[in-house]
Amino acid sequence: MAAALGGCTEGTEVMQPGGEVPAAFTAQALDQRTVVVSWRELETATGYRVLRRTNLTGSFSVVADGLARSVTEYFDTNVEPDTRYGYRLEALDRNGNTLGVTVAVTTVTPPRPGIDVVTSTGTSDTAEVIGYNVTIAGPRDSSSSAVP
């Protein structure tokens, strides 16, 4: 337990998983900018709160609050490419109190496309004075050539 709490600072409230929680809690990256978090409806809950953290560090922050009991998915569109996100779900009672918290689930958004093209004006030692330098870099290969 101490290893799990090693990154906490004094006074940090740690929400332990447990209590009444929805089943089948999952997170899946749909694309570079969208993650869908889904679960089964919990009959004893009147609402839900979705929490998120980035790259397995820091505290979980609320990204959606006051979701109705009948809501069973949340589309998180405030995410970045090539990033790991962890999600937890809190089931709420009619007073907004937490009935239970799920264990964290994670997903990774896909990276940006693997080819970057950069152009710049040439210099005398790399290209003709009126030409351009073109650099094309990919995940497995890089090349550079002068274009007159």
C-alpha positions in Angstrom: 0.0 0.0 0.0 2.8 2.4 0.8 4.2 2.0 -2.7 0.9 2.9 -4.2 0.6 6.0 -2.1 4.2 7.0 -2.5 3.4 9.9 -4.9 0.8 11.5 -2.6 1.5 14.7 -0.8 0.4 15.4 2.8 -3.2 16.2 3.0 -4.1 14.5 -0.3 -7.4 12.6 -0.1 -7.1 9.2 -1.6 -10.4 7.7 -2.9 -10.2 3.9 -2.5 -12.0 1.8 -5.1 -15.1 0.1 -3.8 -18.6 0.6 -2.6 -21.5 0.5 -5.1 -20.0 0.9 -8.6 -21.3 0.2 -12.1 -20.1 -2.9 -13.8 -18.3 -3.1 -17.1 -16.4 0.2 -16.7 -14.1 0.7 -19.7 -12.2 3.5 -21.6 -11.3 3.3 -25.3 -9.5 5.8 -27.5 -11.6 6.3 -30.6 -9.1 8.5 -32.3 -6.3 11.0 -31.5 -8.8 13.5 -29.9 -11.6 11.3 -28.5 -11.9 8.7 -25.7 -15.2 7.0 -24.9 -15.7 6.0 -21.3 -18.6 3.5 -20.8 -20.3 1.5 -18.0 -23.5 -0.3 -17.1 -26.2 1.6 -15.3 -26.2 1.2 -11.5 -29.8 1.0 -10.2 -29.0 2.5 -6.8 -27.2 5.6 -8.3 -28.9 8.8 -9.3 -25.9 10.1 -11.2 -22.2 9.8 -12.0 -18.9 11.7 -12.0 -16.1 10.9 -14.4 -12.5 11.6 -13.3 -9.3 11.6 -15.4 -5.6 11.8 -15.0 -2.8 12.0 -17.5 0.2 9.7 -18.0 -0.5 7.8 -14.7 0.7 10.8 -12.7 -0.9 13.3 -10.4 -4.4 13.3 -9.0 -7.6 12.5 -10.8 -9.6 15.6 -11.8 -13.3 15.8 -12.6 -14.0 16.0 -16.3 -17.8 15.4 -16.2 -20.1 15.8 -13.2 -23.8 15.4 -12.6 -24.4 12.8 -15.4 -27.8 11.3 -15.1 -28.3 7.7 -14.0 -29.5 6.7 -17.5 -26.2 8.0 -19.0 -23.8 5.1 -19.6 -21.1 6.7 -21.7 -19.1 9.9 -21.8 -17.1 11.1 -24.8 -13.9 12.9 -23.6 -12.9 15.2 -26.5 -10.3 17.2 -24.5 -7.5 14.8 -25.0 -4.1 14.9 -26.8 -2.6 12.4 -29.3 -0.1 9.8 -28.0 -1.1 10.2 -24.4 -2.1 7.7 -21.7 -5.3 8.6 -19.8 -6.6 7.0 -16.6 -10.3 7.2 -15.8 -12.4 6.5 -12.7 -16.1 6.7 -12.2 -17.9 7.7 -9.1 -21.5 6.6 -8.6 -23.6 9.3 -6.8 -26.7 9.3 -4.6 -29.5 11.9 -4.8 -27.5 14.3 -2.6 -24.4 14.1 -4.7 -22.6 11.9 -2.2 -20.3 9.2 -3.5 -21.7 5.7 -3.3 -18.6 4.1 -4.7 -15.6 4.5 -6.9 -14.4 2.2 -9.7 -10.8 1.0 -10.1 -8.9 3.0 -12.7 -9.0 2.0 -16.3 -6.5 3.3 -18.9 -6.3 3.9 -22.6 -3.7 5.5 -25.0 -4.7 7.9 -27.8 -3.0 7.2 -31.1 0.0 9.2 -32.1 0.0 11.9 -34.8 0.8 10.7 -38.3 4.4 9.6 -38.7 5.6 12.0 -41.4 6.5 15.6 -40.8 7.5 17.8 -43.7 9.6 20.9 -42.9 10.7 23.4 -45.5 13.1 26.3 -45.1 15.1 28.5 -47.4 18.5 27.1 -48.4 21.9 28.2 -47.3 25.0 28.2 -49.4 26.4 25.0 -47.9 23.2 22.9 -48.1 21.4 24.1 -51.2 21.5 26.5 -54.0 20.8 30.1 -53.0 17.5 30.2 -54.7 16.5 26.7 -53.6 14.8 25.2 -50.5 15.7 22.5 -48.0 13.1 19.8 -47.6 13.3 17.5 -44.7 10.9 14.5 -44.5 11.1 12.5 -41.3 9.2 9.4 -40.5 9.2 6.9 -37.6 11.8 4.6 -39.3 13.6 6.8 -41.9 14.8 10.3 -42.4 16.1 12.0 -45.5 16.9 15.4 -46.6 17.4 16.8 -50.1 17.8 20.2 -51.8 15.1 21.3 -54.2 16.3 23.9 -56.7 
